[in-house]
Amino acid sequence: MKKICTIGGGTGNFVVLRGLKHYFDLDISAIVSMADDGGSTGILRDELGVLPAGDARQCVVALSNSSRLMRNLMNYRFENGGLRGHSFGNLFLSALEKVTGSFERAIEEVGKILNIRGKVLPVTTQQVHLKMVLNDRTVLEGEKEIYLSQEIDKGYKSIYLEPHPTANPHAIDAILNADVIVIGPGGLHTSLIANLLVEGVAEAVLQSKAIKVFVVNLMNRKGQTTNFRVSHYIKEISKFIGGDVFDYILVNNEEPPLELIEFYREEGELVKNDMDDPRVIAIPMLGGLQKEEGNDLMKRNLIRHDSKKLAEGLMKIVGKVGDPCCSFSI
């Protein structure tokens, strides 16, 4: 059984895990960021002092083999009253953390209820907040503020977690013992780099003998990764790992309909490949349209990865574990 370890946030990890869970010869570990501070998660953090549940909830749901009803229940978001805006899953995980005294234990118990395939591991069990100092000395406070910023592509001086946390030892073990490590897709600064800022994580990625894969985002985010090409993503993420460690770089080569690109233009543009590099694997990974709960069509989900296509690409790489040539063919 091959061990595969994913590193990211909730949304990016979700699309990877939802595809990989159908391969029963995998031992899956999902390492998830603990920097989320927006929406329901942020309110629960502030009011209850719990760790952020939102990204972990998405990973648990992605790995779940329970009924559609149970998965929908975990994602259900209250629309009225004092609980308006809160998801049931966030409340459930937060309550379990209070009862058990451990966020990791809370995830384990929810995992049993939802019959998940694999493990969901918080990258740290300490309370942290993501901060960024721009070149003009503006300080962006928290993941939400960084995610919404339109000024990051003008340059930033530093990005860091406060207080500086140590890694969850179970997350480090998963990285060091993995056969394949998958980083991305996800928010470059808020999901991917946020994990690498935790003390011990980047070092573990460097030390791990696993095949390392970077899954490039489909779209750039305006004001943050404007005009980024594949090489820019690799260069930026490598700074925080301590080197370009990637054996494979998965890139989408499927074009969405022009009307979708036009609709998305105010948010960002498609990421183009500019690397003539044998590590780059260009395959079709585009998903179809999906309606969210309440029939709201979310812009961020208009152009998205297809879990099945992405998993098929990753499984071709998993099949190369132990092959000294590490060649890839479609």
C-alpha positions as CSV (number, residue, x, y, z in Angstrom):
1,M,0.0,0.0,0.0
2,K,1.5,3.3,-1.1
3,K,1.5,6.2,1.4
4,I,0.3,9.6,-0.1
5,C,0.4,12.8,1.9
6,T,-1.4,16.0,0.7
7,I,-0.5,19.4,2.0
8,G,-2.9,22.4,1.6
9,G,-6.0,24.1,2.7
10,G,-9.6,23.0,2.7
11,T,-10.8,23.7,-0.8
12,G,-7.6,22.5,-2.6
13,N,-7.2,19.5,-0.4
14,F,-10.9,18.7,-1.0
15,V,-10.6,18.3,-4.7
16,V,-7.5,16.1,-4.4
17,L,-8.9,13.9,-1.6
18,R,-12.3,13.4,-3.2
19,G,-10.6,11.8,-6.1
20,L,-7.9,9.8,-4.3
21,K,-10.3,8.1,-1.8
22,H,-11.6,5.8,-4.6
23,Y,-8.2,4.1,-4.8
24,F,-8.1,1.5,-2.1
25,D,-4.4,0.7,-2.4
26,L,-3.6,4.1,-0.9
27,D,-2.8,5.1,2.7
28,I,-3.9,8.8,2.7
29,S,-2.8,11.5,5.1
30,A,-4.2,15.1,4.6
31,I,-2.2,17.8,6.3
32,V,-4.4,20.9,6.6
33,S,-3.6,24.5,7.4
34,M,-4.7,26.0,10.7
35,A,-4.5,29.7,9.6
36,D,-8.2,30.0,8.6
37,D,-9.9,32.9,10.3
38,G,-12.8,33.8,8.1
39,G,-16.6,33.3,8.3
40,S,-18.0,30.7,10.7
41,T,-14.5,29.4,11.5
42,G,-13.2,32.8,12.5
43,I,-16.2,33.5,14.8
44,L,-15.8,30.1,16.5
45,R,-12.1,30.7,17.0
46,D,-12.7,34.1,18.6
47,E,-15.7,33.2,20.8
48,L,-14.7,29.7,21.9
49,G,-10.9,29.6,21.6
50,V,-11.0,26.5,19.4
51,L,-8.8,25.7,16.4
52,P,-10.2,26.5,13.0
53,A,-12.5,23.8,11.9
54,G,-13.5,24.8,8.3
55,D,-10.6,23.4,6.3
56,A,-10.5,20.2,8.4
57,R,-14.2,19.7,7.9
58,Q,-13.8,20.0,4.1
59,C,-11.1,17.3,4.2
60,V,-13.1,14.9,6.3
61,V,-16.1,15.3,4.0
62,A,-13.9,14.7,0.9
63,L,-12.6,11.4,2.4
64,S,-16.0,10.3,3.7
65,N,-17.6,7.1,2.5
66,S,-20.8,7.7,4.4
67,S,-24.2,8.6,2.9
68,R,-24.7,11.7,0.9
69,L,-27.1,12.8,3.7
70,M,-24.3,12.8,6.3
71,R,-21.9,14.6,4.0
72,N,-24.6,17.3,3.3
73,L,-25.2,17.5,7.0
74,M,-21.6,18.3,7.7
75,N,-21.6,21.0,5.0
76,Y,-25.1,22.4,6.0
77,R,-24.9,26.1,6.7
78,F,-27.6,27.8,8.8
79,E,-29.4,30.6,7.1
80,N,-31.3,32.2,9.9
81,G,-31.2,33.0,13.6
82,G,-28.2,33.2,15.9
83,L,-26.5,30.4,14.1
84,R,-26.8,32.1,10.7
85,G,-23.6,31.6,8.6
86,H,-22.3,28.7,10.7
87,S,-21.9,25.3,9.2
88,F,-23.1,22.3,11.2
89,G,-19.7,20.6,10.7
90,N,-17.8,23.5,12.1
91,L,-20.0,23.6,15.2
92,F,-19.7,19.8,15.6
93,L,-15.9,19.8,15.4
94,S,-15.7,22.7,17.8
95,A,-18.0,21.1,20.3
96,L,-16.0,17.8,20.1
97,E,-12.8,19.7,20.6
98,K,-14.3,21.1,23.8
99,V,-15.5,17.7,25.0
100,T,-12.4,15.8,24.2
101,G,-9.9,18.6,24.9
102,S,-8.1,17.9,21.6
103,F,-8.8,19.1,18.0
104,E,-7.0,16.0,16.6
105,R,-9.2,13.7,18.7
106,A,-12.3,15.7,17.5
107,I,-11.3,15.0,13.9
108,E,-10.7,11.3,14.6
109,E,-14.2,10.9,16.1
110,V,-15.9,12.7,13.2
111,G,-13.8,10.6,10.9
112,K,-15.2,7.4,12.5
113,I,-18.8,8.7,12.1
114,L,-18.3,9.6,8.5
115,N,-16.3,6.5,7.7
116,I,-13.4,8.3,6.2
117,R,-10.6,6.7,4.1
118,G,-7.4,8.1,5.5
119,K,-6.3,10.6,8.2
120,V,-6.8,14.4,8.4
121,L,-4.0,16.0,10.4
122,P,-3.8,19.7,11.5
123,V,-0.4,21.0,10.6
124,T,-0.1,22.5,14.1
125,T,-2.2,22.2,17.2
126,Q,-1.3,25.7,18.3
127,Q,-3.5,28.8,17.7
128,V,-1.9,30.9,15.0
129,H,-2.7,33.9,12.8
130,L,-1.2,34.5,9.3
131,K,0.3,38.0,8.7
132,M,1.9,39.7,5.8
133,V,3.9,42.9,5.6
134,L,3.6,44.6,2.2
135,N,6.4,46.7,0.6
136,D,4.5,49.9,1.6
137,R,4.6,48.6,5.2
138,T,0.9,47.8,5.3
139,V,0.3,44.8,7.6
140,L,-2.4,42.4,6.5
141,E,-3.8,40.8,9.6
142,G,-5.1,37.2,9.1
143,E,-5.8,34.8,6.3
144,K,-9.0,36.5,5.3
145,E,-7.4,39.9,4.9
146,I,-4.6,38.4,2.9
147,Y,-6.9,36.5,0.7
148,L,-9.0,39.6,-0.1
149,S,-6.0,41.8,-0.7
150,Q,-5.4,43.2,-4.2
151,E,-2.0,44.6,-3.4
152,I,0.2,41.6,-2.8
153,D,1.5,41.4,-6.4
154,K,3.1,44.8,-5.9
155,G,5.5,43.0,-3.5
156,Y,5.7,42.0,0.1
157,K,8.5,42.1,2.7
158,S,7.5,39.1,4.8
159,I,4.8,36.6,5.6
160,Y,4.7,34.8,8.9
161,L,2.6,33.0,11.5
162,E,2.1,34.6,14.9
163,P,2.9,33.2,17.3
164,H,5.5,31.1,15.6
165,P,4.2,27.5,15.9
166,T,5.8,24.1,16.0
167,A,4.4,21.4,13.8
168,N,2.1,18.6,14.8
169,P,4.4,15.6,15.1
170,H,1.9,13.3,13.4
171,A,2.0,15.7,10.4
172,I,5.8,15.5,10.3
173,D,5.7,11.7,10.5
174,A,3.2,11.6,7.6
175,I,5.6,13.7,5.5
176,L,8.7,11.7,6.3
177,N,7.1,8.4,5.8
178,A,5.2,9.2,2.6
179,D,5.9,7.6,-0.8
180,V,4.3,10.6,-2.6
181,I,3.8,14.2,-1.3
182,V,1.2,16.4,-3.1
183,I,1.3,20.2,-2.6
184,G,-1.5,22.2,-4.1
185,P,-3.8,23.3,-5.5
186,G,-4.9,26.1,-3.3
187,G,-4.3,29.7,-2.3
188,L,-0.6,30.3,-2.8
189,H,-0.1,32.4,0.3
190,T,-3.1,31.5,2.5
191,S,-3.2,27.7,2.1
192,L,0.2,26.4,0.7
193,I,2.8,28.8,2.1
194,A,0.8,29.0,5.4
195,N,1.6,25.3,6.0
196,L,5.3,25.7,5.2
197,L,5.7,28.5,7.7
198,V,5.0,26.1,10.5
199,E,8.4,25.1,12.1
200,G,9.5,21.7,10.9
201,V,7.3,21.3,7.9
202,A,9.5,22.7,5.2
203,E,12.5,20.8,6.7
204,A,10.5,17.6,6.6
205,V,9.5,18.1,3.0
206,L,13.2,18.6,2.1
207,Q,14.3,15.5,4.0
208,S,11.5,13.2,2.8
209,K,12.5,10.7,0.2
210,A,9.0,10.8,-1.3
211,I,8.2,11.7,-4.8
212,K,7.1,15.3,-4.6
213,V,4.3,16.7,-6.8
214,F,3.1,20.3,-7.2
215,V,-0.4,20.7,-8.6
216,V,-0.6,24.2,-10.2
217,N,-3.8,26.3,-9.7
218,L,-6.1,26.7,-12.7
219,M,-6.5,30.4,-12.2
220,N,-4.4,33.3,-11.0
221,R,-5.9,35.6,-8.3
222,K,-6.0,39.2,-9.4
223,G,-3.9,41.4,-7.2
224,Q,-2.0,38.4,-5.7
225,T,-0.7,36.3,-8.5
226,T,-1.5,38.5,-11.5
227,N,0.3,37.3,-14.6
228,F,1.9,34.4,-12.8
229,R,3.0,31.5,-15.0
230,V,3.9,28.0,-13.8
231,S,7.5,29.0,-13.2
232,H,6.4,31.8,-10.8
233,Y,4.5,29.3,-8.7
234,I,7.4,27.0,-8.5
235,K,9.8,29.8,-7.6
236,E,7.6,31.2,-4.9
237,I,6.8,27.9,-3.2
238,S,10.4,26.8,-3.4
239,K,11.5,29.8,-1.4
240,F,9.6,28.6,1.6
241,I,10.6,25.0,1.2
242,G,14.3,25.9,0.8
243,G,14.7,24.6,-2.7
244,D,12.9,23.3,-5.8
245,V,12.2,19.7,-4.7
246,F,9.5,18.8,-7.1
247,D,9.8,15.7,-9.2
248,Y,6.5,16.4,-11.1
249,I,4.5,19.5,-11.8
250,L,0.9,18.8,-12.8
251,V,-0.6,21.5,-15.1
252,N,-4.0,21.7,-16.7
253,N,-4.0,21.9,-20.5
254,E,-7.7,22.1,-21.0
255,E,-9.3,25.4,-22.1
256,P,-12.6,26.4,-20.5
257,P,-15.3,28.0,-22.6
258,L,-14.5,31.6,-23.6
259,E,-17.7,32.9,-21.8
260,L,-16.4,31.5,-18.5
261,I,-13.0,33.1,-18.9
262,E,-14.7,36.4,-19.6
263,F,-17.0,36.0,-16.6
264,Y,-14.0,35.2,-14.4
265,R,-11.9,38.1,-15.7
266,E,-12.5,40.4,-12.8
267,E,-11.2,37.6,-10.4
268,G,-8.2,36.5,-12.4
269,E,-6.9,34.8,-15.5
270,L,-5.8,31.2,-16.5
271,V,-2.4,30.1,-15.4
272,K,-0.2,29.5,-18.5
273,N,2.7,27.1,-18.6
274,D,6.0,28.7,-19.5
275,M,8.3,25.8,-18.5
276,D,10.1,23.6,-21.0
277,D,10.8,21.0,-18.4
278,P,10.4,17.2,-18.4
279,R,8.9,17.5,-14.9
280,V,5.8,19.3,-16.2
281,I,2.9,17.0,-16.9
282,A,0.2,18.8,-18.9
283,I,-3.1,16.9,-18.8
284,P,-6.8,17.9,-18.9
285,M,-8.0,18.5,-15.4
286,L,-10.9,20.9,-15.8
287,G,-14.2,20.2,-14.1
288,G,-17.7,21.1,-15.1
289,L,-20.1,23.6,-13.6
290,Q,-21.3,22.9,-10.1
291,K,-24.1,24.6,-8.2
292,E,-23.5,25.2,-4.5
293,E,-26.1,24.8,-1.7
294,G,-29.0,27.2,-2.1
295,N,-28.5,27.2,-5.9
296,D,-25.9,29.9,-5.7
297,L,-23.3,29.6,-8.5
298,M,-20.0,30.7,-6.9
299,K,-17.5,32.4,-9.1
300,R,-14.6,30.6,-7.5
301,N,-16.1,27.3,-8.5
302,L,-16.8,28.2,-12.1
303,I,-13.4,27.1,-13.3
304,R,-12.2,24.3,-11.1
305,H,-10.3,21.0,-11.0
306,D,-12.1,17.8,-11.7
307,S,-11.3,15.4,-8.8
308,K,-11.4,12.3,-11.0
309,K,-9.1,13.6,-13.7
310,L,-6.6,15.0,-11.1
311,A,-6.6,11.7,-9.2
312,E,-5.9,9.8,-12.4
313,G,-2.9,12.0,-13.1
314,L,-1.6,11.6,-9.5
315,M,-2.1,7.8,-9.6
316,K,0.1,7.5,-12.7
317,I,2.8,9.2,-10.6
318,V,2.1,6.9,-7.6
319,G,2.6,4.0,-9.9
320,K,6.2,5.2,-10.5
321,V,7.2,4.9,-6.8
322,G,10.3,2.8,-6.8
323,D,11.0,3.3,-10.5
324,P,14.5,5.0,-10.7
325,C,13.6,6.4,-14.1
326,C,10.4,8.1,-12.8
327,S,9.2,8.5,-16.4
328,F,5.6,9.5,-17.1
329,S,3.4,8.7,-20.0
330,I,-0.3,9.3,-20.8
